Amino acid sequence: MSGKLKLCSGADAIKKLKRKGWKVMRQKGSHVMLTKEGYAYTIAIPLQKELGVGLLNKILHQAGINADEFNEL
């Protein structure tokens, strides 16, 4: 069972995902696109001061990471 998800900024989320092997592919406006070897899609993360719970959950689902794992990064 996953614990409570700690909210963070878009820049912090990018740093945490980079620790899990995701790489910045490009940036268009305020959105940074991340890719990872073996995944057929990209993850778009907006550079906001704080990401909403729903958006952060969607990003973690796409990345295959649970809340506990994300909080520890």
BAKELO-239554 format. One record per residue (C-alpha): residue number from 1; x, y, z. Coordinates in steps of 0.5 Angstrom, whole numbers. Last residue first. Example, Ala and Ser with C-alpha at 12.3 -4.5 7.8 and 13.67 -1.06 7.14 Angstrom:
residues 2
- 2,27,-2,14
- 1,25,-9,16
//
This chain:
residues 73
- 73,28,20,-8
- 72,25,17,-2
- 71,18,21,-3
- 70,18,18,-10
- 69,19,11,-8
- 68,13,12,-2
- 67,9,15,-8
- 66,9,9,-13
- 65,14,9,-19
- 64,12,6,-26
- 63,13,13,-30
- 62,6,14,-32
- 61,3,12,-26
- 60,8,17,-22
- 59,6,23,-27
- 58,-1,21,-26
- 57,0,22,-19
- 56,3,28,-19
- 55,-2,31,-24
- 54,-8,29,-19
- 53,-4,32,-13
- 52,-3,38,-16
- 51,4,40,-18
- 50,7,46,-14
- 49,12,52,-16
- 48,10,50,-23
- 47,15,48,-29
- 46,10,43,-32
- 45,12,36,-33
- 44,11,32,-40
- 43,13,24,-39
- 42,15,21,-46
- 41,12,15,-49
- 40,15,8,-52
- 39,19,7,-46
- 38,25,2,-46
- 37,30,7,-45
- 36,27,13,-41
- 35,24,20,-44
- 34,23,26,-40
- 33,19,32,-44
- 32,20,39,-40
- 31,14,44,-40
- 30,14,51,-39
- 29,15,53,-46
- 28,17,47,-50
- 27,23,43,-47
- 26,27,37,-49
- 25,29,30,-48
- 24,31,31,-41
- 23,33,24,-38
- 22,29,19,-34
- 21,34,14,-30
- 20,30,14,-23
- 19,35,19,-21
- 18,32,23,-27
- 17,25,22,-24
- 16,27,26,-17
- 15,30,32,-21
- 14,24,32,-25
- 13,20,32,-20
- 12,24,38,-16
- 11,23,42,-22
- 10,16,41,-23
- 9,15,43,-15
- 8,13,38,-10
- 7,7,35,-6
- 6,9,29,-1
- 5,5,23,-3
- 4,2,20,3
- 3,4,12,3
- 2,3,7,-2
- 1,0,0,0
//
